[in-house]
Amino acid sequence: MKIAWRSIAMGTSYEAAAGAESSTIRAARSIVALSGLALVITVPFAMVSALPEMARQFKEVGNGAFVAQMVLALPVLAMLIGAPLGGWIADIIGIRRCLLTALLAYVAAGAICLVAPNLPVLIVARLLLGLCGAAAATMCTALTAEWYLGTERNRILGYAHAVVLIYNILMLVSGGWLVDHINWRAPSVFYFIGALTLAAAYLATRDQSGTRSVRQSHASVGSNQVRLWPLYLLSFLLAFGAAVPALQGPFLLSGAGVASSFARGLILVVTIVTGALASAAYAALRKRLHHSTLILVSSLTMGIGIALTGIRAGDIGLIVVGYIIGGIGYGLYIPVISAIVLDATPPDMRNRAVGLMNGAIMLATIGNPLVVSLLRRSFELPKALVVVGIALAFVGPVFVLFFRPGQRAVA
């Protein structure tokens, strides 16, 4: 489903409308536009620093590490539903009502996570977080497309990614401090970013009304779509590797003797920073390298990096080096695959293709703890990560050998 938003202010140019806005409304719109992606990313990332403590808390219900990882990852299932559902409901009741309701429920679910008395309540609250976060992010993106045009829109979208990076680092570093000094539930305070977004959305959409037109693509699924399925598989496999530092890293570092949640979070930040630098370098790299080469780089660096973290159990220095190397693939794989998908699809199939790619990436977050848990029946965690790393290192070469994507360089 593709939603097009049109302003009802006839005869008013974008520039004139922007000039007529108060500074408060402009600031509120900026907050809404910048925080949409952060609402989704915060759902899993807020609790990363608390994973080992959650595992000890839930060990009486079974495999504590697996339960904690699934509590972290299960909201991704709700996100798969929330994104399209948010757009559909917005068409029926209006974007303002839908967005404010989703944000209010998001804040309420975050507050419940902060005081959840038991595991079932925590799981239900986190599923609600995923559902409402994805719905709200979809509508924030729709409003961004309406409020900003051309260069300004591109600038806002770029700033939104920067906000996510900064907030991720804040969550990993200060989240560990909160766990060490308060309790494992304390990082749930990061979900109150939804309260800031709710207040801004209330102001920014107060006069929001408009007509909504829904256009569904009836294009047949031809050879283009068939060729994309290997890319969805590649997205899943590389996203599986990208999830290793967040989902397995706290346990790996805890087993290596890093007892402080703060210190574990600080070490995990290395991957995010390296990934951000790699993402920023993508455009320059693309001018010189084929997409096939960039897929090889993504796969090999991610695989080698993960393997290094487990090749010598307890070696903190080697783990950090592994995170630095793996961060290159972590930062490159999404822009590379996204560019290939967008180049390979006509406009009327693009939303569907990107949706399936994002779905594959979300599913990898669920699949990671399941697969690693199976491997740990035969190996300890460090050796299981060596197996995962070696397998990922072969993903890129095999894909390029059989599918040869993006063989032309951009001039």
C-alpha positions as CSV (number, residue, x, y, z in Angstrom):
1,M,0.0,0.0,0.0
2,K,1.3,3.4,-0.9
3,I,0.0,6.5,0.7
4,A,0.2,9.9,-0.9
5,W,-0.4,12.9,1.4
6,R,-1.6,16.2,-0.1
7,S,-2.1,19.5,1.6
8,I,-5.5,21.2,1.4
9,A,-4.0,24.7,1.4
10,M,-4.8,25.5,-2.3
11,G,-2.5,28.0,-4.0
12,T,0.0,28.2,-1.2
13,S,3.6,27.4,-2.1
14,Y,5.8,25.3,0.0
15,E,8.1,28.3,0.7
16,A,5.2,30.6,1.6
17,A,3.7,28.0,3.9
18,A,7.1,27.4,5.6
19,G,7.5,31.1,6.1
20,A,4.1,31.4,7.7
21,E,4.9,28.7,10.3
22,S,5.8,29.7,13.8
23,S,9.2,28.8,15.2
24,T,7.4,26.4,17.6
25,I,5.6,24.5,14.9
26,R,8.9,24.3,12.9
27,A,10.7,22.9,15.9
28,A,7.9,20.4,16.6
29,R,7.9,19.2,13.0
30,S,11.7,18.8,13.2
31,I,11.4,16.6,16.3
32,V,8.7,14.4,14.7
33,A,10.7,14.0,11.5
34,L,14.0,13.3,13.3
35,S,12.6,10.8,15.9
36,G,10.6,8.5,13.7
37,L,13.4,6.0,13.1
38,A,14.7,6.3,16.7
39,L,11.3,5.1,18.0
40,V,11.9,1.8,16.2
41,I,15.6,1.3,16.9
42,T,15.1,2.1,20.6
43,V,12.8,-0.9,21.1
44,P,15.6,-3.5,20.9
45,F,18.6,-1.3,21.7
46,A,17.5,0.1,25.0
47,M,17.8,-3.2,26.8
48,V,21.0,-4.5,25.2
49,S,23.2,-3.5,28.2
50,A,20.8,-5.4,30.5
51,L,20.9,-8.8,28.7
52,P,23.2,-10.7,31.1
53,E,21.2,-9.4,34.1
54,M,17.9,-10.3,32.4
55,A,19.3,-13.8,31.8
56,R,20.0,-14.3,35.5
57,Q,16.6,-12.9,36.3
58,F,14.8,-15.3,34.1
59,K,17.0,-18.4,34.6
60,E,14.2,-20.1,36.6
61,V,12.0,-20.3,33.6
62,G,14.6,-22.2,31.5
63,N,17.6,-21.1,29.5
64,G,18.0,-17.6,30.9
65,A,20.2,-16.3,28.0
66,F,17.8,-17.5,25.4
67,V,14.8,-16.0,27.2
68,A,16.5,-12.7,27.6
69,Q,17.5,-12.6,23.9
70,M,13.9,-13.4,22.8
71,V,12.5,-10.7,25.1
72,L,14.8,-8.3,23.3
73,A,14.0,-9.6,19.8
74,L,10.2,-10.6,19.9
75,P,9.0,-7.0,19.4
76,V,10.4,-7.3,15.8
77,L,7.5,-9.6,15.0
78,A,5.1,-6.8,16.1
79,M,7.0,-4.3,14.0
80,L,6.3,-6.4,10.9
81,I,2.6,-5.9,11.5
82,G,2.8,-2.4,12.9
83,A,4.3,-0.6,9.8
84,P,1.6,-1.5,7.3
85,L,-1.1,-1.4,9.9
86,G,-0.3,2.1,10.9
87,G,-0.6,3.3,7.3
88,W,-3.9,1.5,6.9
89,I,-5.5,2.9,10.1
90,A,-4.3,6.4,9.3
91,D,-6.3,6.2,6.0
92,I,-9.4,5.4,8.0
93,I,-9.2,7.7,11.1
94,G,-6.7,10.3,9.9
95,I,-3.0,10.6,10.5
96,R,-3.2,12.9,13.5
97,R,-5.4,10.6,15.5
98,C,-3.5,7.5,14.5
99,L,-0.1,9.0,15.3
100,L,-1.0,10.4,18.6
101,T,-2.7,7.1,19.7
102,A,0.3,5.1,18.6
103,L,2.7,7.4,20.5
104,L,0.6,7.4,23.6
105,A,0.5,3.6,23.6
106,Y,4.2,3.6,23.0
107,V,4.9,5.7,26.1
108,A,2.5,3.7,28.2
109,A,4.2,0.4,27.1
110,G,7.6,1.9,27.9
111,A,6.4,2.8,31.4
112,I,5.1,-0.7,32.0
113,C,8.5,-2.1,31.0
114,L,10.0,0.1,33.6
115,V,8.0,-1.6,36.4
116,A,7.0,-4.9,34.9
117,P,6.4,-7.3,37.8
118,N,6.9,-10.5,35.8
119,L,8.0,-12.0,32.4
120,P,4.5,-12.2,30.7
121,V,3.7,-8.5,31.5
122,L,7.2,-7.5,30.1
123,I,6.7,-9.5,26.9
124,V,3.2,-8.0,26.3
125,A,4.5,-4.5,26.9
126,R,7.4,-5.0,24.5
127,L,5.2,-6.4,21.8
128,L,3.1,-3.3,22.1
129,L,6.2,-1.2,21.9
130,G,7.2,-2.8,18.6
131,L,3.7,-2.5,17.1
132,C,3.2,1.1,18.0
133,G,6.8,2.1,17.3
134,A,6.7,0.8,13.8
135,A,3.3,2.4,13.1
136,A,4.5,5.7,14.5
137,A,7.7,5.6,12.5
138,T,5.7,5.0,9.3
139,M,3.6,8.0,9.9
140,C,6.5,10.2,10.9
141,T,8.1,9.3,7.5
142,A,4.8,10.2,5.7
143,L,4.7,13.5,7.4
144,T,8.4,14.2,6.7
145,A,7.6,13.7,3.0
146,E,4.7,16.2,3.3
147,W,6.5,18.9,5.3
148,Y,9.8,18.9,3.5
149,L,10.7,19.0,-0.2
150,G,13.9,18.5,-2.2
151,T,17.2,19.3,-0.5
152,E,15.5,20.1,2.8
153,R,13.9,16.7,2.9
154,N,17.2,14.9,2.1
155,R,18.9,16.9,4.9
156,I,16.2,16.0,7.4
157,L,16.4,12.3,6.5
158,G,20.2,12.4,6.9
159,Y,19.9,14.1,10.3
160,A,17.4,11.4,11.3
161,H,20.1,8.7,10.8
162,A,22.5,10.8,12.9
163,V,20.0,11.1,15.7
164,V,19.7,7.3,15.7
165,L,23.5,6.9,15.9
166,I,23.8,9.3,18.8
167,Y,20.9,7.8,20.6
168,N,22.3,4.2,20.2
169,I,25.6,5.3,21.7
170,L,23.8,7.0,24.5
171,M,21.7,3.9,25.2
172,L,24.7,1.5,25.2
173,V,26.9,3.7,27.4
174,S,24.5,5.1,29.9
175,G,22.3,2.0,29.8
176,G,25.1,0.0,31.3
177,W,25.4,2.6,34.1
178,L,21.7,2.4,34.8
179,V,21.8,-1.4,35.1
180,D,24.9,-1.2,37.4
181,H,23.5,1.5,39.7
182,I,19.7,0.9,39.6
183,N,18.4,-2.4,38.1
184,W,18.0,-4.2,34.8
185,R,14.6,-2.5,34.1
186,A,16.1,1.0,34.3
187,P,17.1,1.3,30.6
188,S,13.4,1.3,29.8
189,V,13.6,5.0,30.6
190,F,14.9,5.5,27.0
191,Y,11.4,4.7,25.7
192,F,10.3,8.1,27.0
193,I,11.7,9.5,23.7
194,G,8.1,8.7,22.7
195,A,6.8,11.3,25.2
196,L,8.9,14.0,23.5
197,T,7.7,12.9,20.1
198,L,4.1,12.8,21.4
199,A,4.3,16.4,22.6
200,A,5.9,17.5,19.3
201,A,3.3,15.6,17.2
202,Y,0.5,17.2,19.1
203,L,1.7,20.6,18.2
204,A,3.0,19.8,14.7
205,T,-0.2,18.1,13.6
206,R,-2.7,20.3,15.3
207,D,-3.9,21.8,12.0
208,Q,-3.1,18.6,10.1
209,S,-5.8,17.6,7.8
210,G,-5.7,16.4,4.2
211,T,-7.0,14.0,1.7
212,R,-5.4,10.6,1.4
213,S,-5.3,8.6,-1.7
214,V,-4.4,5.0,-1.7
215,R,-2.8,3.4,-4.7
216,Q,-2.2,-0.3,-4.9
217,S,0.2,-1.6,-7.4
218,H,-1.2,-4.4,-9.6
219,A,2.0,-5.0,-11.5
220,S,2.7,-8.6,-12.1
221,V,5.5,-10.2,-10.2
222,G,7.8,-10.8,-13.2
223,S,11.5,-11.6,-13.6
224,N,12.6,-8.5,-11.8
225,Q,10.8,-9.6,-8.6
226,V,12.1,-13.1,-8.9
227,R,15.7,-11.8,-9.2
228,L,15.2,-9.9,-5.9
229,W,14.6,-13.0,-3.7
230,P,18.3,-13.8,-3.5
231,L,18.8,-10.2,-2.3
232,Y,16.2,-10.8,0.4
233,L,18.1,-13.9,1.5
234,L,21.3,-11.9,1.5
235,S,19.7,-9.2,3.6
236,F,18.6,-11.8,6.1
237,L,22.1,-13.4,6.3
238,L,24.0,-10.2,6.7
239,A,21.5,-8.8,9.1
240,F,21.9,-12.0,11.1
241,G,25.6,-11.2,11.4
242,A,24.9,-7.5,12.1
243,A,22.8,-8.6,15.1
244,V,25.6,-10.6,16.7
245,P,27.3,-7.7,18.6
246,A,24.0,-6.5,20.1
247,L,22.5,-9.9,20.9
248,Q,25.5,-12.1,21.7
249,G,28.1,-9.4,22.6
250,P,27.0,-8.8,26.2
251,F,27.2,-12.6,26.9
252,L,30.6,-12.9,25.2
253,L,32.0,-10.0,27.1
254,S,30.5,-11.1,30.4
255,G,32.1,-14.6,29.8
256,A,35.4,-12.8,29.1
257,G,35.4,-11.2,32.5
258,V,33.9,-7.8,31.7
259,A,31.5,-7.6,34.7
260,S,30.4,-4.0,34.3
261,S,27.4,-3.3,32.1
262,F,28.8,0.1,31.4
263,A,32.1,-1.3,30.2
264,R,30.3,-3.8,28.0
265,G,28.2,-1.1,26.4
266,L,31.3,1.1,25.8
267,I,32.9,-1.8,23.9
268,L,29.8,-2.4,21.8
269,V,29.8,1.2,20.8
270,V,32.9,0.4,18.7
271,T,30.8,-1.4,16.1
272,I,28.3,1.4,15.8
273,V,31.0,4.1,15.3
274,T,32.9,2.0,12.7
275,G,29.6,1.2,11.0
276,A,28.7,4.9,10.9
277,L,32.0,5.7,9.2
278,A,31.6,2.9,6.7
279,S,28.0,4.1,5.9
280,A,29.3,7.7,5.4
281,A,32.0,6.4,3.0
282,Y,29.5,4.4,0.9
283,A,28.9,7.0,-1.8
284,A,32.6,7.5,-2.3
285,L,33.3,3.8,-2.4
286,R,30.5,3.2,-4.9
287,K,32.2,5.6,-7.4
288,R,35.2,3.3,-7.5
289,L,33.9,-0.2,-6.7
290,H,31.2,-2.4,-8.2
291,H,28.3,-3.5,-5.9
292,S,29.7,-7.0,-6.2
293,T,32.9,-5.9,-4.6
294,L,31.1,-4.0,-1.8
295,I,29.1,-7.2,-1.1
296,L,32.3,-9.1,-0.8
297,V,33.7,-6.4,1.5
298,S,30.6,-6.5,3.7
299,S,30.5,-10.2,4.0
300,L,34.2,-10.8,4.6
301,T,34.7,-8.0,7.1
302,M,31.6,-9.0,9.0
303,G,32.5,-12.7,9.0
304,I,36.1,-12.2,9.9
305,G,35.2,-9.7,12.6
306,I,32.7,-12.1,14.2
307,A,35.1,-15.0,14.0
308,L,37.9,-13.0,15.7
309,T,35.7,-12.2,18.7
310,G,35.4,-15.9,19.5
311,I,38.7,-17.4,18.2
312,R,40.5,-16.8,21.5
313,A,38.0,-16.8,24.4
314,G,38.6,-14.1,27.0
315,D,40.9,-11.9,24.8
316,I,39.2,-8.5,25.2
317,G,41.7,-6.9,22.8
318,L,40.9,-9.4,20.0
319,I,37.2,-8.9,20.6
320,V,37.5,-5.2,20.2
321,V,39.5,-5.7,17.0
322,G,36.8,-8.0,15.8
323,Y,34.1,-5.4,16.5
324,I,36.1,-2.8,14.6
325,I,36.5,-5.0,11.5
326,G,33.0,-6.3,11.6
327,G,31.7,-2.8,11.9
328,I,32.7,-2.2,8.3
329,G,30.3,-4.8,7.0
330,Y,27.7,-3.6,9.6
331,G,27.8,-0.1,8.1
332,L,27.9,-1.1,4.4
333,Y,25.5,-3.9,3.9
334,I,22.2,-1.9,4.2
335,P,23.1,0.9,1.7
336,V,24.6,-1.6,-0.7
337,I,21.6,-3.9,-0.7
338,S,19.1,-1.0,-0.7
339,A,20.8,0.6,-3.7
340,I,20.7,-2.7,-5.7
341,V,17.0,-3.3,-4.8
342,L,16.0,0.3,-5.8
343,D,18.0,0.0,-9.0
344,A,16.4,-3.3,-9.9
345,T,12.8,-2.4,-9.3
346,P,10.4,-0.1,-11.3
347,P,8.6,2.6,-9.2
348,D,5.4,0.7,-8.9
349,M,7.1,-2.2,-7.3
350,R,9.6,-0.3,-5.2
351,N,7.7,0.0,-1.9
352,R,6.9,-3.7,-1.9
353,A,10.5,-4.6,-2.6
354,V,11.9,-2.4,0.1
355,G,9.2,-3.7,2.5
356,L,10.3,-7.3,1.9
357,M,14.0,-6.3,2.3
358,N,13.2,-4.6,5.7
359,G,11.1,-7.6,6.7
360,A,14.1,-9.9,6.0
361,I,16.3,-7.7,8.2
362,M,13.8,-7.8,11.0
363,L,13.4,-11.5,10.8
364,A,17.1,-11.9,11.2
365,T,16.9,-10.4,14.6
366,I,14.5,-13.2,15.6
367,G,16.6,-15.8,13.9
368,N,19.9,-14.9,15.5
369,P,19.2,-16.1,19.1
370,L,17.4,-19.2,17.8
371,V,20.3,-20.3,15.6
372,V,23.0,-19.4,18.1
373,S,21.1,-21.3,20.8
374,L,21.2,-24.4,18.6
375,L,24.9,-24.0,17.9
376,R,25.5,-23.7,21.7
377,R,24.3,-27.2,22.2
378,S,27.5,-28.3,20.5
379,F,29.8,-25.4,21.2
380,E,30.5,-22.8,23.8
381,L,29.5,-19.3,22.7
382,P,33.0,-18.2,21.5
383,K,33.3,-21.2,19.2
384,A,29.7,-20.8,18.1
385,L,30.6,-17.3,16.9
386,V,33.6,-18.6,15.1
387,V,31.3,-21.0,13.2
388,V,28.9,-18.1,12.4
389,G,31.7,-15.8,11.3
390,I,33.2,-18.4,8.9
391,A,29.8,-19.1,7.4
392,L,29.1,-15.4,6.9
393,A,32.5,-14.9,5.2
394,F,31.4,-17.3,2.5
395,V,28.0,-15.7,2.0
396,G,29.3,-12.8,-0.1
397,P,31.5,-14.9,-2.4
398,V,28.8,-17.4,-3.1
399,F,26.2,-14.7,-3.8
400,V,28.5,-12.8,-6.2
401,L,29.5,-16.0,-7.9
402,F,25.9,-17.1,-8.7
403,F,24.1,-13.7,-9.0
404,R,26.7,-11.1,-10.0
405,P,24.8,-8.0,-8.9
406,G,25.7,-4.4,-9.8
407,Q,28.5,-5.1,-12.2
408,R,28.7,-1.5,-13.4
409,A,30.4,1.3,-11.5
410,V,28.9,4.7,-11.2
411,A,30.8,7.3,-13.1
